[in-house]
Amino acid sequence: MKTNMGSTDRIIRIVLAIVFAALYFTGTVTGTFGIVLVVLGAVFLATSAIGFCPLYSIFGMNTCKK
């Protein structure tokens, strides 16, 4: 896997994952929508950790400045 995410993109995803987790664990968002947000947050964290987004490769996007 070739890195296709830049540092700004990774930071934004990490911040969103933290916000999604906070919304769920404080009880602000519950039910199915809350679970979807937690799963999306986990995906954001995973893609940020490895620096690769499968959807970016499908659509030919690249935010990495190499």
N, C-alpha and C positions, 0 to 999 in steps of 0.2 A: 504494500500500500504506500503510495506516494502522498506526502503531506499536501493537503489542499486547503488548509485553513490558516489564516493569518492570526497574529496575536490579538488584534482588536476583536475579531470574530470569536475567538476562544474566550476572551474576557467577558464579552456580552453574554455568551452562552452560560458561563459559570454564574454570573450575576442573576440571570433568569432562572437557573436551576435553584439557586438559593431562595429567590422570591417565591417560586412555586412551592418549595418545601415549607417555607414559613407560612404561606397561605393555608396549606393543608394541615400542618401540625398545630396551628393556632385555632383551627376550627372555622376559619373564615370561609373556606371552600370545602364542601363535604360531598359525599356520595360519589357517583360515577365520574363526575367532572373533576373532583378532587383526585381520584385515582389516576385519571388520564393525565392530569398536571404532574403528579409525582413520577409517572412513567416517562413523560416527556422530559422532565428535569433530569432523570437518570440517563436518558439518551444524550441529552445535552452535555452532561458531565463526562460520559464515556467518550463522546466524539471530541470533546475538548482535550481530554487526557491523551488521546492518541493522535490528535491533529488531523484526522481524516473524517470527512462526511460523505457517506455513500450517495446521498442525493446530489451533492455537488458534482460528483463524478458522472452521474447519470445525465445531468443537465449541462455538463461541460464547464462548470463554474470553478474558479480558483481565487481565493482571497489571500493566498500566501504570496509574499513578495520575495521570491527567490530568483 
